[in-house]
Amino acid sequence: MATSERGTAPADGAGADQDAGMASVADCLGPGGPTCTGRGRAGVPLRATLALGVLTVVVGSTALALGSPSRDPLLAAGDTTTGSYLAARADGDQAATAVLAGPYQERPGPPVTARFGGGTAAPLAASRPLQAAPAAPSPAVGALFSPADDDGEPFHHCTASVVHAPAGDLIVTAAHCVHDGGFRTRLVFAPGLHDGFAPYGLWVPTRIQVDPRWISDRDPDHDVAFLRVRRAGRAGGRIEDVTGAERIRFDAPAGRPAQLTGYPEDQDTPVSCRHTADAQSPTQLRFACPGFPNGTSGGPMLTDLDPATGTGSLIGVIGGLEGGGDDLVSYSSRFGKDIAALYRRAITNPGPGAAQPGSRAAASAVMPRAAPRS
């Protein structure tokens, strides 16, 4: 990622015209069918941790090595044509074991009795002051870990949230959280994480789905990933039944009140802010609220929050333009027809199964990488 300053210019005032120019998908999915209603110093990128490789400077005939790459979990090539990776079961279980070997433990939390909102949305007044602030954990939102090995200290580098799907096993985050030169093979999701406790268990991917255009050139308009997950170390069970889920909405109009939530990488409780999700461009949303640092990438942008469940309509995740933004503004790829197609592929492709040939098992498809981007 480049180290130049991130843009923080005001949103284009022609947001309504931009919305009108977007293709209509008419996809707003929820249980039973359609449910649509109705980071830091200013400008300095904080959302994505720099991946520093070996910097070599040649002076005369002498090469000076100024740095070396930090080690990271192994990456797998997956299927670059479809943007899909079928995860090996052992990788997920080992990653969950590494998280529990650190300062984290599972402890049962309050049961979630209502999985979705009842259709009554609470008014979303803007935060005062307009600044991300500590928030109560939500069962459907959590931290995404990527432990390097069984002996490495686990840390969460991104945020993810449970989103409704027919199989009840889907979470969503930013593509850069799960694919950075390859698919991350050791990911763990801890929904509702707080104070070192995982109240709703640890969940690991069975399949990861990103847009092939993210793999080919890291297109910021496709910085979204869907992961089908299973409970680590246990058979059966659906995450949606345990935590509830956000509804997903495509082609939502810009300029609506929204809530943004994320887990900073150095905190075990989330931060949140309420403001408006404005149009940065026809393919990007912007959310101008300071205080979303490293670790918040992938965090959900929600509208139509139900006060009874705390769930809402998911219209974006922190990511997209400039790696998700800086400490002043957050971005998201807009959920239009391409993200809708990605969602459909994610819920259609099978979940659990053996690792696909030529990916995790093939030495040519596995490589060490630098620290996770957040």
Secondary structure as GFF3:
##gff-version 3
##sequence-region A 1 374
A	DSSP	alpha_helix	15	20	.	.	.	ID=ss1
A	DSSP	beta_strand	28	30	.	.	.	ID=ss2
A	DSSP	beta_strand	33	34	.	.	.	ID=ss3
A	DSSP	beta_strand	56	59	.	.	.	ID=ss4
A	DSSP	beta_strand	62	65	.	.	.	ID=ss5
A	DSSP	beta_strand	75	76	.	.	.	ID=ss6
A	DSSP	beta_strand	84	86	.	.	.	ID=ss7
A	DSSP	alpha_helix	89	101	.	.	.	ID=ss8
A	DSSP	beta_strand	105	106	.	.	.	ID=ss9
A	DSSP	beta_strand	133	134	.	.	.	ID=ss10
A	DSSP	beta_strand	141	145	.	.	.	ID=ss11
A	DSSP	beta_strand	156	162	.	.	.	ID=ss12
A	DSSP	beta_strand	170	173	.	.	.	ID=ss13
A	DSSP	three_ten_helix	175	177	.	.	.	ID=ss14
A	DSSP	beta_strand	183	184	.	.	.	ID=ss15
A	DSSP	beta_strand	188	191	.	.	.	ID=ss16
A	DSSP	beta_strand	197	198	.	.	.	ID=ss17
A	DSSP	beta_strand	203	210	.	.	.	ID=ss18
A	DSSP	alpha_helix	212	217	.	.	.	ID=ss19
A	DSSP	three_ten_helix	220	222	.	.	.	ID=ss20
A	DSSP	beta_strand	225	231	.	.	.	ID=ss21
A	DSSP	alpha_helix	239	243	.	.	.	ID=ss22
A	DSSP	beta_strand	247	249	.	.	.	ID=ss23
A	DSSP	beta_strand	256	262	.	.	.	ID=ss24
A	DSSP	beta_strand	271	281	.	.	.	ID=ss25
A	DSSP	beta_strand	284	287	.	.	.	ID=ss26
A	DSSP	beta_strand	300	303	.	.	.	ID=ss27
A	DSSP	beta_strand	313	317	.	.	.	ID=ss28
A	DSSP	three_ten_helix	321	324	.	.	.	ID=ss29
A	DSSP	beta_strand	330	333	.	.	.	ID=ss30
A	DSSP	alpha_helix	337	348	.	.	.	ID=ss31
A	DSSP	three_ten_helix	363	365	.	.	.	ID=ss32
###
